[in-house]
Amino acid sequence: MRVALSLVALAGCAMYGPPEHLHKVEPRPVPPGSDVAAPLAYVDDCATDFHRDARVVRVLPRMAEALVQTGNASRDVAVKSTGSKQVELTVSSIHDYADALRADPYNASATLELAVAYDRVLRKGCALAMLRRLATLATNPKVAPDASDRVADVVDNPQWFRGYRKDALAAVDH
């Protein structure tokens, strides 16, 4: 009886071949309202041309400073706001910084603030273009001291350009 039972057990084990490989389980979507944050989707391109002929620009530094201050005020209120009001104020600050650069293309503060504002709206390509422009301003003897201070601000603020920090530091040559 034992022999017959052993033969049946061995025959049963021989019926099964080698085990099949398990298939890869597809990841499940994150349920709405969970704590897991989706990765940010930065826009890498930038359709804006930041290089105009400086010989035809009438430089208005006081007007540029006033526009930078207006942009800073909009930015500060936007940080404390939520929803559509935050978006509206952030866009307003971007327009103010851009107008400041039209008034004074050599304004390093407007250049940096515009880069930071572009970062807030996930426009990586435009932010990096502004940082490269800031690095170029740092080589201009007339505006180098202020531009170099703004480059130092980029290096000293790790919360800026967090999603592409290495690219941002490379853009300002650090």
Buried (B, 14 or more C-beta within 10 A) or exposed (E): EEEEEEEEEEEEEEEEEEEEEEEEEEEEEEEEEEEEEEEEEBBEEBEEEBEEEEEEBEEBEEBBBBBBEBBBBBBEBBEEBEEEEBEEBBBBBBBBBBBBBBBBBBBBBBBBBBBBBBBBBEBBBBBBBBBBBBBBBBEEEEBBEBBBEBBEBBEEEEEBBEEBEEBBBBBBEE
